[in-house]
Amino acid sequence: MRDALYVELADGELSLVKLAETHREALRAVCAADADIWPIYSSSFGPGHFDGSFDALISHANRMPYAIFDGGRLVGMSAYLRPDWSAQTVEIGNSYIHPDVRGTGLNRRLKRLMIDHAFAAGIRRLEFRIDERNARSQAAVAKLGGVKEGVLRSERITWTGYERDTGLWSLLPRDWKA
């Protein structure tokens, strides 16, 4: 099922390419464009932390990361995470897009690609785990039709040492507002 799920995706000028070592320097520059955002992420891709986080992302067996391209320009990253093949579930996360493409509809388009493809590949439940402090991401998932199921209290300790409360959101095919 991994081979069916983790494929390159495209919609016009938007493409999601499997994240690889060749994307390291371009993604480093994209992630440095908003160094103030990283404290609400569980790991930092900001200056001083990028290499360790990038290495962990591309080497972890339960992560299927993408480099996001708008035209020929790398503008961010996203990933399928923590697949449970027997339950036909996967999380979409580790998402970050450059500040100058936020609010342009690009995030909705890339999530549409990932969601449509996941459901077509046999996934029956998508999850989003969002820091309770991250109102922008919660609003974006709600616009997609995601349902907040609850809060996992003190679910993880972030790279800053913060004990994070994580909102658990789900999206089922019947919820999906394609």
N, C-alpha and C positions, 0 to 999 in steps of 0.2 A: 504494500500500500504506500510506503514511503516514496517509491519510484513514481507512482501515479500522482502523488500530492506535490512533491518537490520538483517542479519543472519551471522553466522560465515562462513568464507571462507578459503579454503586451496588449496595449489598446492605443492605437495610433502612435503618437510620440512618447507615450508612457510605456516604460518597460521595467520589469522586475527580473533581474539577472542574479543567479546564484552568487552570493558574496564570496569573494576569493581574495587571496593575497594581493592580486593585481589592483584591487580597489583601495588598499590600505591608505595611501597618501591622499587620494582625492576625498575619501570619507573622513580622514583626520581633519582636513580643512573645512569640510561641511559641518562637522560636529563642533569645531572651535568657534563657529559663527554665533553660537548662543551658549557661552560658557556658564551663564547664570541659571540655565534650566536643569543642569545635572543633579542638583541636590534632591529633586523630586523623582529621580530615577533610582532603581535599586543598584545599578552600577553606573559608573561615570565613563563616558567616552570623551570627556573634556580634556584639555591640555593637562599633561602630567599623569593621566590615567588611561589614555587611549589605547596604547599598545597591549596592556594586560587584558583590557576588556575585549578588544578586537580578537586577540588570540583565543580567549575563552569562548567567544561567540562562534568562531569558525571551526573550532576543534571539538565542540561538545556534540555528542551523538544525538541528543534530544532537541537540537536546535537546527532549524532549516532557514538560515538567514538570506535575505535578498539585499542587493544594492538597487536603489530606485533611481532610474534615469528619466529625465524629462528632456526629450530630444537627445542630444549627445552628452548632456550635463548630469553628472551624479548629484542628486539632491537629497539623499537620505538613505534610510535603511528600515526594514521591517522583517519579521520572521514568523514562521510557524514554530511553535514551541510545545514541548511536553506532549507529544502525541501519545494517545492511548488507543492503539489499533483495535483492541478487542471491544472497547466501548465506542469506537468510531468518533472520538473527540480529539480536538487539538485547540491550542491557544494561539491567538494572534497577538504578538507583542513585540517588544524591543524596537518599537517604532519611533523614529525621529525624522523630521524633515526640516530642511533649511528654513530659517525665518522668512526669507523673501518669497517662498511658495506657500506659506501658510495662508489660509483664507482664500485660496484661488480655486478650490474644488479638487486639487490634486489628491489630497488625503482620501476623500470620498471615492475618487476614481481608483486609486490603488487598493483601497480596502474592498471595493466592488470586485476587482480582479481576483483578489485573494479569496474572498468569500464565495463568489460564484464557482471558482475552481475547486475549492475545498468541498462544497456540497456536491459538485459534479463527480468528484473523485471518491465519493462514498462517506465523507464525514457527515455525521448527523447532528453534531453539537459543536459550536465554536465557543470558546471562552476568551474573555478579556480580564486580566487582573490589573487593576489600576490603583495607584496610590491615592488614598482618599484626599490628599492635598491637590491632586491634579484635576481641577475642574474642567479644563479645556478638553482633556482626553475623555472624561466622563460624558461631557456634552456631545462629543463627536460620536461615541458609541451609542448613546441614546438616539441620536439622529438616524443611525443605521437600523434602528429597531431593537437594539440590545436591551435586555431586561436585567436590572440589578437584582441579584438574588440575595445579597447580604454583604456583610463586612467580616473579613477574617481579621480578627483583632491581633495586633502584634505578630503578624504573619511572617515577617522577615526583618532582618537587620540590614539596612542599606550600607552602602560604601562609606557613608558619613557616620555610621554608628546609630542612626535613627531607627527606633522600633516602629516599623511601618504598619499601619492598618491598611489592608488591601480590599478594595471593593471587588467583588466577584460578579461579573456580568456574563450573560450567555446570549447566544443567538442561535435560534433553530430555523430550519427552512421556512416554517410557517410565520416567523417573525420578520423575515428578511424583506426589506423594502427596496428591492433592486431598482 
